[in-house]
Amino acid sequence: MRLISVHGFNVSDGGKSTIGQLGQKMFRYGHMSLRDVLRFNDNLAEALESSCSFGDIPVGHSNGCAIIARACELSKKFEEVILINPALEKDYKFPPHIKKI
């Protein structure tokens, strides 16, 4: 089990000085515009899911949470997630295999 940090979209250092300090591994995808978020989040979720192992716990901030949520829809690798100021709809429902948010 590892904590995997996933930063928001508007960062210049890949989250290294913020959310990156919380995890044992960093999932970096670089700086993106809002348009890029719409275009690439699904691909980023697939990349996150494939780079993780069963039992890993993703820790996300802002758009990182949206990427984590999509990765949870794609796979049952995660049972627990940590979200900081998530960029998600207030009524978003995680898949039932997520036991702890």
Secondary structure, DSSP 8 states (H G I E B T S, - for coil): --EEEE--SS-SSTTTTTGGGT-SEEE------HHHHHHHHHHHHHHHHHH--TT-EEEEEEHHHHHHHHHHHH-SS-SB-EEEEE-S-TT----TT--B-
